[in-house]
Amino acid sequence: QVHLVESGGGLVQAGGSLRLSCAASGSIFSINSMGWYRRAPGKQLELVSVITSAGGTNYADSVKGRFTISRDNAKNTVYLQMNSLKPEDTAVYYCNVVGSLTTYWGQGTQVTVSS
């Protein structure tokens, strides 16, 4: 079994910052990529950012320059530093881990940005 534990969500004012963390534990043979998706109210799930095992990164255009993804391979943990938050960043954020055989999802953490 693989377990993902997310933390760091919450309520913040526009312009503020939050840092999300996602720690993967259990029977993970190998991890290819780790990343974050989000679902805003009434909208579809969208990719926020992903980081590969080699450190390559990709960001949604809407968060470029504001969000930074990083990972600690030794701890199987991925982080998302979110700066200059906007009300439109309000969503449930889901951790995503792509292993060699299976894709895993976190339970989601709420991020609310007030104007």
Helices and strands as residue ranges (DSSP letters): E 2-7, E 10-13, E 18-26, E 31-39, E 46-52, E 57-59, E 67-72, G 73-75, E 77-82, G 87-89, E 91-99, E 103-105, E 109-114
